[in-house]
Amino acid sequence: MKKETIYSVSQKLSLLCQKDQAARTGPSFATGSYKILKYGIIAVWIANGLFCKILDWVPRHQQIVARILGDEVAPIFTKVIGFSEVMMAIWILTGMKSRWNAVAQILIVGLMNVLEFILVPDLLLWGRANSIFASLFMILVGYHEFVLNPNRVSSN
């Protein structure tokens, strides 16, 4: 009888610890932060794609494309890149294949910034320091998907 009582107490204590852990780091915490970051990340893609490139509110983006790909193709390629960035925002919004999406974002931002760092640092808003902000954005995207995603948070 004593063994059963001890086992029962330790089992209840274990469950209590699991519930406490889930309350501190589980879905309710992750969901709020996850949603805030999700819409923030979407806003970054919309701002850069729609406003900076498609609507050409920031001509520097087309200048970057022109320097890398050539003046003749810069207007159309800038719009295509902008459209792709808007599509990325829509993909994030859908939540479909979110891990693949996060990996794609990290790779695209990383590659784009390496190219810009090497080829056109003078056209970047903060010069080569842009790579710091790009790195922070990539870390944020990874944290958003691989740490905060409520579909991935474990309650053990």
C-alpha positions, 0 to 999 in steps of 0.5 A: 500500500505504501508503494502505491501511495508514494507512486501516486504522490510522485505521479501527481507531482510529475503531472503538476510540474508538467502543467506548470511547465506548459503554463509558462512555455506552452501554447497560450504564451507561444500563441500570442507571441507567435501571432504578433511575430507572424504579422510583423514578418508579413509586414516586412515582406509586404513593405519591401515587396509592394511598397518598395519594389512594385510601387517603386516608393524606394527607387534604391531597390531598383538601383540595386537590381540594375547594378546587379542584373543590368539597367534594361531588365531592372524595372521588370525584375524589381517588380517580379522580386516585389511580387515574389515578396508579396507571395511570400507574405501570403504563404506565411499568412496561410501557415501551409508548410510553415517549416519550409517557408521559414527555411525559404525565408532564411535562405532567400534573405541570407543569399540576397544580403550576401550578394548585396554586401559584396556587389552593392554595399554603397546602395544599402540603407545602412551599408554593410551594416545591413547584414546585421539587420538581415541576420537579426531578421533571419534569427527572428524568422527561425525563432518564430517557426522553430521555437514559438510555433504552437503546433510545435511546442511540446508540453512534456 
